[in-house]
């Protein structure tokens, strides 16, 4: 199969022919239909976050099941599926207490000594990234890393549900449990931020303030449900949010992974408000609350992948799209072939578009 391989951090991805193994007992072989370009992948490509190399990035994907292992019960050949990096074992403390997104997923990967899932023609190992490696024509994943969806769902739109929308909407519905009338600020209007804004609208948030330095993204935010937009680069950005909401927001959600954005999220809170950090911050950075923030009842939390329970959440999000509630078409800025993946990441670095999606020939 053809795949985009990260050979060295900081260098462009290389298109190579890679061998993919047959599915084991609990594994699913998927023909990839579409895969979104996510900023999380860029962190690994640039070396900001380490990963064993060579590896195939990509984790926001949808496709069609080609084959299943002997013990697979959750999907069948021919099913349309969305994959999710929140692969869960189903029996650890986190899984059995309903916090599946925190599962480390050790039992969903092949054990040491077993044949690798991905190899080069010479037999050398290609590392699987985030349980998926979706920048490839095929994926071999554990059955607990994918979920079947409605067959009429367009797969390019379905792919962005796998990360951006599951993270953004999951944060609103699961981690923050936004109730009608509450105020929300979203800092960063990329794919995750825009999905967060759209979900806040669905949840009935009373005021949704979008902060992004790019005018084009602020316009997209308004289309997806923001009631107000600001430029977070303004020196008085926090003051603007405080004034718009007469004291601050109930929920401030950081969706870009920049230290200044985390600080703005905290400064935007009302008494008793909650700041939620979604972006992948620099590894040595910490976000905190002051003594006065704590005395004001403010809270700070992370929400990895939106605290999702993806086998339930993703089909519901598909239903939201098919009923016209969730606007995935606006989030997708372009579709490109695999050969243009490096161009897509360069465009992401410029920050002037929402989500590029690789579409594979079917």
C-alpha positions in Angstrom: 0.0 0.0 0.0 1.0 3.6 -0.4 1.7 5.6 2.7 3.2 8.9 3.9 6.2 8.1 6.2 7.9 10.4 8.7 11.6 9.4 8.5 13.2 12.3 10.3 11.6 15.0 12.5 11.6 18.3 10.8 11.7 16.8 7.3 8.8 16.4 4.8 6.9 13.1 4.8 8.0 10.6 2.1 5.5 8.6 0.0 6.5 4.9 0.2 5.2 1.5 -0.5 4.5 -0.2 2.9 3.5 -3.8 3.7 0.5 -4.2 6.1 -0.1 -7.4 7.9 -3.2 -9.6 8.0 -5.6 -8.9 10.9 -5.0 -10.7 14.2 -8.0 -12.1 16.2 -9.1 -8.7 17.5 -7.9 -6.5 14.6 -9.7 -4.8 11.7 -8.3 -4.1 8.3 -9.7 -0.9 6.9 -9.4 0.7 3.4 -8.9 4.3 4.1 -11.3 6.7 2.4 -10.3 10.0 3.9 -8.0 11.4 6.6 -7.8 14.9 8.1 -4.6 16.9 8.6 -4.5 17.6 12.3 -2.2 19.9 14.2 -1.3 17.1 16.6 0.4 15.3 13.7 2.4 18.4 13.0 3.8 18.3 16.5 5.2 14.9 15.8 6.4 15.8 12.3 8.3 18.8 13.6 9.7 16.9 16.6 8.0 19.0 19.3 6.6 15.7 20.6 8.9 12.7 20.3 7.9 9.4 18.6 9.9 6.3 17.4 10.8 6.7 13.8 10.2 5.8 11.0 6.4 6.1 11.5 3.2 6.8 9.6 1.3 9.7 11.2 -2.4 10.3 10.7 -5.3 9.6 13.2 -8.4 11.4 12.0 -9.8 8.9 9.4 -12.8 7.1 8.0 -12.9 4.1 5.7 -14.5 0.8 4.8 -13.8 -2.5 6.6 -11.9 -4.9 4.3 -11.3 -7.8 6.7 -11.7 -8.7 10.4 -10.0 -11.0 12.8 -11.6 -14.2 14.2 -12.7 -12.6 17.5 -14.0 -9.3 16.2 -17.7 -8.7 17.1 -18.1 -4.9 16.8 -17.7 -4.4 13.0 -18.0 -6.5 9.9 -16.7 -6.5 6.3 -18.2 -3.7 4.3 -19.0 -1.4 7.3 -18.2 2.3 7.0 -16.2 3.2 10.1 -14.6 6.1 11.8 -11.3 5.5 13.6 -10.3 7.1 16.9 -6.9 7.3 18.7 -8.7 6.7 22.0 -8.3 2.9 21.6 -9.5 1.4 24.8 -8.9 -2.0 26.4 -12.4 -2.3 28.0 -11.3 -3.7 31.4 -8.9 -1.3 33.1 -9.9 1.1 35.9 -10.5 4.0 33.5 -12.6 1.9 31.1 -14.8 0.3 33.8 -15.4 3.7 35.5 -16.5 5.3 32.2 -13.4 7.3 31.4 -12.4 5.4 28.3 -10.4 8.3 26.8 -7.9 7.9 29.6 -7.2 4.3 28.9 -3.6 3.7 27.9 -4.7 1.1 25.5 -1.8 -1.3 26.1 -3.9 -4.4 25.2 -4.9 -2.8 21.8 -1.4 -3.0 20.4 0.6 -6.0 19.3 2.9 -7.4 22.0 6.7 -7.4 21.9 7.8 -10.3 19.9 4.7 -10.4 17.7 5.0 -9.6 14.0 4.6 -5.8 13.4 1.6 -4.4 11.7 3.6 -2.3 9.3 6.9 -3.0 7.5 8.9 -1.8 4.6 9.6 -4.2 1.7 12.9 -5.1 3.2 11.1 -6.3 6.4 12.2 -3.4 8.6 9.6 -2.1 11.1 7.6 1.1 10.4 6.1 2.3 13.7 2.3 2.8 14.0 1.5 6.2 15.4 -1.4 6.7 17.9 -2.7 3.2 17.2 -3.8 4.1 13.7 -1.3 5.5 11.1 -4.0 6.8 8.8 -1.9 8.6 6.2 -2.0 5.4 4.2 -4.3 3.5 1.8 -5.0 0.9 4.5 -5.1 0.8 8.3 -4.8 -2.2 10.6 -6.2 -1.4 14.0 -7.7 -3.0 17.1 -11.5 -3.3 17.0 -11.7 -0.9 19.9 -10.1 1.9 17.8 -13.0 2.1 15.3 -16.8 2.3 15.3 -19.3 1.6 12.6 -21.4 4.5 11.3 -24.4 5.1 9.1 -23.6 3.9 5.5 -25.0 7.1 4.0 -22.6 9.3 5.8 -20.0 11.0 3.5 -16.6 9.7 4.5 -14.6 12.9 4.0 -16.9 14.6 6.5 -16.9 11.5 8.7 -13.1 11.5 8.9 -13.0 14.9 10.8 -15.3 13.5 13.5 -12.5 11.1 14.4 -10.4 13.7 16.2 -11.4 17.4 15.7 -15.1 17.0 16.2 -14.9 14.3 18.8 -12.5 16.5 20.8 -14.4 19.8 20.4 -17.9 18.4 20.8 -16.8 16.0 23.5 -15.4 18.9 25.5 -18.8 20.7 25.3 -21.0 17.7 26.0 -18.8 15.5 28.2 -16.0 17.5 29.9 -17.7 20.8 30.4 -21.4 19.6 30.3 -22.4 23.0 28.9 -26.0 23.8 29.8 -28.4 26.2 27.9 -27.6 29.8 28.6 -24.0 29.4 29.8 -21.3 31.5 28.2 -18.4 30.0 26.3 -15.1 31.4 25.0 -13.1 29.4 22.5 -9.5 30.4 21.9 -8.2 29.1 18.6 -10.5 28.5 15.6 -8.8 25.6 13.8 -10.7 22.3 13.3 -11.0 21.6 17.0 -12.0 25.1 17.9 -14.6 25.4 15.2 -16.1 22.1 16.2 -16.2 23.3 19.8 -18.1 26.4 18.7 -20.6 24.4 16.6 -21.2 22.1 19.6 -21.7 25.0 22.0 -24.4 26.3 19.6 -26.0 22.9 19.6 -25.9 22.8 23.4 -27.7 26.1 23.6 -24.8 28.3 25.0 -26.1 31.8 25.5 -23.0 33.6 24.3 -20.1 32.1 22.3 -17.0 34.2 21.9 -14.4 33.0 19.3 -10.8 34.3 19.5 -8.4 33.8 16.6 -5.8 36.1 15.0 -6.9 35.3 11.5 -9.9 37.2 10.1 -10.8 34.3 7.9 -11.2 31.9 10.8 -13.2 34.5 12.8 -15.6 34.6 9.9 -15.9 30.8 9.9 -16.5 30.9 13.7 -19.4 33.3 13.1 -20.9 30.9 10.5 -20.6 28.0 12.9 -22.4 29.7 15.8 -20.1 32.3 17.5 -22.0 35.3 18.7 -18.9 37.5 19.0 -15.3 37.3 17.7 -12.1 39.0 19.0 -8.4 39.0 18.1 -6.5 37.3 20.9 -3.4 39.2 19.9 -5.1 42.4 21.2 -3.5 43.6 24.4 -6.9 43.9 26.0 -8.4 40.6 24.7 -9.2 39.3 28.2 -10.8 42.6 29.0 -12.9 42.4 25.9 -14.3 39.0 26.9 -14.9 40.2 30.4 -16.9 43.2 29.1 -18.9 41.2 26.5 -20.1 38.8 29.2 -20.3 41.3 32.1 -17.8 39.5 34.3 -16.3 36.6 32.3 -17.4 33.3 30.8 -18.6 30.1 32.4 -16.3 28.0 30.2 -13.1 29.1 28.4 -11.7 26.4 26.1 -8.1 26.6 24.7 -8.0 24.8 21.4 -4.6 25.7 19.9 -1.8 24.7 22.3 -0.1 28.0 22.8 0.9 29.2 26.3 -0.6 32.7 25.7 -3.9 31.1 24.7 -4.0 29.1 28.0 -3.3 32.3 29.9 -6.1 34.1 28.0 -8.5 31.2 28.8 -7.8 31.6 32.6 -8.1 35.4 32.4 -11.5 35.1 30.6 -13.3 33.2 33.4 -16.0 34.5 35.7 -16.1 33.5 39.3 -16.6 29.8 39.5 -15.8 29.4 35.8 -13.8 26.5 34.3 -10.9 26.7 31.8 -10.3 23.6 29.7 -7.1 23.0 27.8 -7.3 21.0 24.6 -4.3 22.0 22.7 -0.9 20.2 22.9 1.1 22.7 24.9 5.0 22.7 24.8 6.0 19.8 26.9 7.8 21.9 29.6 5.0 24.4 29.9 2.5 24.5 32.7 -0.8 26.4 33.0 -2.0 27.5 36.5 -4.4 29.4 38.6 -3.5 32.2 40.9 -4.4 32.2 44.6 -7.1 34.7 43.9 -8.4 32.5 41.0 -8.7 29.7 43.5 -10.4 31.8 46.1 -12.9 32.8 43.3 -13.8 29.2 42.7 -12.2 29.0 39.3 -11.2 25.6 37.9 -8.7 24.3 35.4 -8.8 21.0 33.6 -7.5 19.0 30.7 -9.8 17.0 28.4 -7.9 14.6 26.3 -9.9 13.9 23.1 -12.8 15.7 24.8 -13.3 13.0 27.4 -15.1 10.9 24.7 -16.8 7.6 24.8 -16.3 7.3 21.1 -18.3 4.1 20.3 -21.4 6.1 21.5 -20.3 9.6 20.7 -19.2 9.2 17.1 -22.5 7.7 15.8 -24.4 10.5 17.6 -22.2 13.1 15.9 -22.8 11.4 12.6 -26.6 11.7 13.3 -26.2 15.4 14.2 -24.6 16.0 10.8 -27.2 14.0 8.9 -30.0 16.0 10.6 -28.3 19.3 9.7 -27.3 20.2 13.3 -23.5 19.7 12.9 -21.8 21.7 10.1 -18.8 19.6 9.0 -18.8 21.1 5.5 -17.7 24.5 6.7 -14.9 22.9 8.8 -13.4 21.2 5.8 -11.5 23.8 3.8 -10.2 21.5 1.0 -9.7 17.9 -0.1 -6.3 16.9 -1.4 -4.6 13.6 -2.6 -2.0 12.0 -0.4 0.8 13.3 -2.7 0.0 16.8 -1.5 0.2 16.1 2.2 3.3 18.2 2.7 1.6 21.2 1.0 -1.3 20.7 3.3 0.9 20.9 6.4 2.6 24.0 5.1 -0.8 25.6 4.7 -1.6 24.6 8.2 1.5 26.4 9.5 0.3 29.6 7.8 -2.9 29.3 9.8 -5.3 30.7 7.2 -7.6 27.7 6.7 -9.6 25.2 8.9 -9.2 21.5 7.9 -7.5 19.9 4.9 -8.7 16.4 4.3 -6.8 13.8 2.2 -9.2 11.8 0.0 -8.0 8.4 -1.2 -9.1 6.8 -4.5 -11.8 4.2 -3.8 
